[in-house]
Amino acid sequence: MKNKTIVFKLKHLYENDPVDRIRGRNIIAALQKRGWHVELYNNQKKIDVILYLGDDLYDKVIYRHINSSFIIQDLQDDPFKKSVASAYMRAKSKKSLYDKILENVKTKGIQYTLYLLILKYFWRLMYVQYLKKADLIITSSQSLKKSVQKVNPRVVCIPDSIENNSLKKVNYHSAKVKICWIGTVNNIGYLLLVNEVLHTLQKKYGVEVVIITSKEMYNDDSLVHTLSQFLFHYSFVEWSLEEVDKNISECDIAIAPLPQGVAKSTNKILSSMRLGVPTVCSGSEDYKLLSQESVHSCIFVEDNGYEAWYENLQALIVSQEKREEMGQNGYKLSQKYGIDSIILKYEKVLQSL
């Protein structure tokens, strides 16, 4: 199989995109190092296996123009399921669907609005058909695997690998505890799940809250509306590939709140655990599964309630020893997800073809 041509079609071909990097470029480099003939998509005429990371319509259309004997779709997010809690959070931080439709009708006319709605409807239908057509689907999480199996039973789960890093937190003594959240601006509304908790802890213990994301959060009206609802004070740190590890390691606790039932990979929490930063999370089934792999490696908040979040964060804030124990245990667990381990899963899939 190693003499076959395997092509990766990435999402954006951006070096900074985490999916393109972690599930694309890093995997390509590791496979090439192990003797596989792997390339980036560049309109090749002969392709034995093509692996798609993209989920836009263009990627689906080029299915028809590629002479490939095997099609693999790599999925990171659930295209079908949006939990009630997730929809509720979005409604609090953004305009409702009804408001958006009404605004489009007023500004662009009913014909344009109907066109958009019909286009989205047919996009969903087409997406389902292309997933059915795929010879194999790889998902980044077990929860996403369960969802996609309803459309195509040929699914395997390969989790994200952690990236190599030279930093590891060694100093757990802080006069003022810093709590950080890192993510894309589209997910910043999930901080509303811990809005009151962070506000209370800030008043009682003077903790700092750091948000690591892009500048876009100040340029989008709906995101600005979300920020206006935060009861806690925060400092903004712009995400960059070169500085993100340093930014996270300078914090004392990392948080990753999610609504119940959201299908997310463990990449977000592993990004802090691999640096030795104690991590508290919620919502994703895969977060829970990871927390159960090793005692005191991270904290999974079961019900997303105020009391549970408050008690767990408070316990870490007041105890340097707890932070250090969890940071070290989380670091040890994260090493199981290094590229050398994850690449074996990709090789197993490719060899099975």
N, C-alpha and C positions, 0 to 999 in steps of 0.2 A: 504493500500500500504506500510505502514511503516514496516510490517513484511516480505516484500519481500527482496531478496538479491540483492543489487545494487553494482556493481563493477566498479571502475575507473581504466582504463588502461592508465597510464601516458606516457609522451614522453620519458623521460630518467630516471625517479626516482631520479633525482638530486635535492637536496634541494635548490640549487642556481638557478635552471632554473625558470625564472619568470612565465612561463605558468604552469609548474608542481606545482608551489607554489600557485599562485593566483587563477587559475582555477581548481587546483587539490587538493593539501593537505589542503588548507584553507577551501575549500568548503566541503571536506570530514569531517573535524573536526566540522564544523558548523552544518552539517546534523546529524552527530552522536550526537552532543549536543542536538539536537532537537528530538532525538528519532528514527532516521532512521537507518536501518541496512545497513551500507555502509562499503565496504572493498576496499583495493588495490588489483589489479589483481595478483593472485599467482597460476595460473593453477587450479582454483576452478572447481569442477565438476558440481555444480549446481549454475547457474547464472540466475536470473530473468531479470535483466536489466544490460547491459554493456555500459559504456560510454567511448569512445576512445578520448584521446587527441592527440595521436600520428598520424603522417602522413607518416610514412615510410612503405615500402613494407611488412615488417615483420608483422606490425599491421594488414594489410589487409589480409594477408595469414591466420592468426589465427582466422579470422572471421569464416572460414570453420570448425574449430575444436572446436568451442564453442557452447554449447547447451543453447542458451539464447533466451528467448521469445521476447526480445526487444533490438534493437541495436541503440545506439545514437552516432553520430559522432560530436565531438566538434572541430570546426575549428577556427583558429586564423588568418591565412593568406590565401590570394586568390591563389589557385593552378592553376588557368586558365589565369587570366588577368594580363598582365604586360603593363602598360601604355607606350606610346611612350617616354614620358619624363623620366620615370623610366629606360627604356632600354638605353636611351641616357646617363643618368648619369652613368650607369654601364659601358657603352662603354668608357666613358672618364677615368674611374678609373681602368678598368680592360681590359684584352685582349678581342678582339671581338670574336664572335663564330667562324668566319672563321679562325682566327689566332689559336684558340684552336684546331680546327679540323686539320689544317695543321701541327701544332706542334705534335699532336698525331700520325698522319700518318708518320711523319719523325722519331719519336722516338719509336713508338710502332707498326707501321705497319698498313696497310689499313684494315686488317681483324679485329684487335682489335678495331679500330676506328668505323668500321661499326657495330660491336657488341654493343658498347656503345650507338650509335645512335638508333639502333633498340630497345635496352633495355629501353632507355628513352621514346621512342614512345609507347611501350607496357605498360610501367609503367603508362603513362598518361591515356591510354585506360582503364587499370585495375582500376585506381583511380576513374575514372568517374563511372565505373560499381559498385564499392563498395559504392560510394556516393548514387547512385540510389537505392542500396539495403538497405541502412540505413532506419530504421523506422522513425527516426527524426534526423535533423541536428540542432545543436546549433552553432551560430556564435557569435563572440565577437564584431561585428560591423554591423551597418545597411547597409553600403556599401557592405560588404561581403555577407550579406543576399541576396541582390539584385542579386549579381553575381551567387550565388549557386542555387537560385530558378530556374534558367534556366535548371539545371540538376535534381533537386529534389524539388518539391514545399513544402515539409514538413519541413519548416525551421522556427526557432524562434531565436530572438536575445537576448542574455543575456550579457550585458557589463561586463568588468572586475570590480572587487571590489577593493577599495583602501585598503592598509594594515594599521593596527593600528600603530600609531607612537606617541612617547612622545615628539617629537620636533615640534616646530612651530616658524617660524621666527618672531622676535619681534623688531629687530634693522634694520631699513632700511636706516640708515645713513652710507655711505661708502665713504671714501676718494678716493678710486679707485674701480670703478664698475667692478664686475666679471660677465661674461656671461658664462653659462655652457650648454653643450650638453651631454646627457647620452643615451647610446644605445649599441647594439651589434656591434661588429666590422664589420659585414656584411653590416651594414647600414651607415658606416662612410662616404661613398661617397656622401651622401645627404648633407653634409656640403658644398660641392662645389656649392650648390644653393645659399649660402650666402657668398661665398668666398670673393668677392670684397667688399661686405657690411662690413663684419667684419674687413677687411684690412683697409678700409677708417675710420671706427669708432675708430679703434685702433690708427691710426695715429693722429686723431683729438682729441680724449678724453683720450687716454692712457688706454682703457679698457683691462682687462685681459680676455682671453678665456680659459676655462677649459673643457677638454674632459674626461668624466668618462666612461671607458670601460675596456676591458681586455688587457693583455699584447700581445695578439695575433696580435694586429695591427702592431707590430714591427717584426713579424715573417713570415708574408705572403707577397710575392713579389708584388702582386697586390695592397695590402693595403699600402705598403711602397710607391708604385707609386702614390697612392691617396694622401698620406701625403705630398709627394714632390710637389704637385700642390697647396697646401694651401699657400695663400699669407699672411695670418695672423700668428702671433706667438701664441702658445698654451702651456699650461702645462697639463701633463697627470696625472690622478688619477686612480689607479686601483680599479675597482668595487669590493665591498665586501658587503655581506648582512648586516654585523654588522655596517659598516661605511657609507653606501651610503646616508642615510638620513642626516647625519651630513655634508657630502660633498656637497649635494645639498643645504642645508639650509645656508651654508656659502657663497653661490653665491647670486647675486642680481637680475639676470634675467635668465630664462631658455628658450632655443629655441628648436623647433622641426620642422625643415623644411622637407617637403616631396614633391615629384613631384605631379602634379595634377592627381587625379584619383586613387591614391594608396589606397587600402582598408586596413585601420589600425584601431585598437581599440584605445580608448582614454587613455589607460593605461599610455603611456609615459608622456602625459601632466598632467594627474591627479597625477602622482608621484611627480611632483614639486608643483602643485597647493595645494595639501594636506599639504604641508609644509609652505604654505604662500608665495611662491616665484612667482612673476609675470611671466607669460609665454606667449611667442609669437610662433605661429605655422602656418602651411600651408599645403595644399595638400589634406588631408583626409577629406572626406565629414563628417565623425563623429567628427573631430575636429571642423568643422564649426557649426554643430548642437549643440555641447556642449557650444561653445562660445555664442550661441544665447539663451541659457537657462537663463543666468543672465547677466545683463549689466555690462561691465567693469570687468568681471571675468577672461578673458584672451583675447588675440588679435589673430584673424585669419586673415592672410594676403591672400587676395582673389586671386591675380594673380601671386604670387611668383616673382613679378618684383623687380628690384633693388630699385627703388624709394620708393615703399611701405614698403619694409623691412627696409630700411634706416630710413625713417621718424618715423616708429613705435618704432624702437629700440632707436633712438635718443631721442624721447620724454620721454622714460623711463630713459635713462641714465642721462638726465639733470634735472629730477624732482624726488626728493625723495618722494614727496607727491603722484605722480602718481604711483610709485612703491608700496608704502604702500597701497593705495586704491585698486589697482588690486590684490595685494597679499592677502589682507583680504577678498575681494570678491571671489577670486578663492578658498580660503580655505573654505568659507561657502558653495560654490557650491559643492566642492569635498565631503563634508560630506553626500550628498545624495547617494553616491556610496560606503558607508560603507558595511561591510559584512552582517550586520543585515538586510539591505535593499535588497541586491542582493540575499541573500539566499532564500528570499521569492519567487523570480522568479524561482529558481531551484525547490523549493517545488511545485509551481504551475504546472510546467512541469511534474514532477514525479507523482503528484496526478492525472493529466489528463490521465495517461497511464492506 
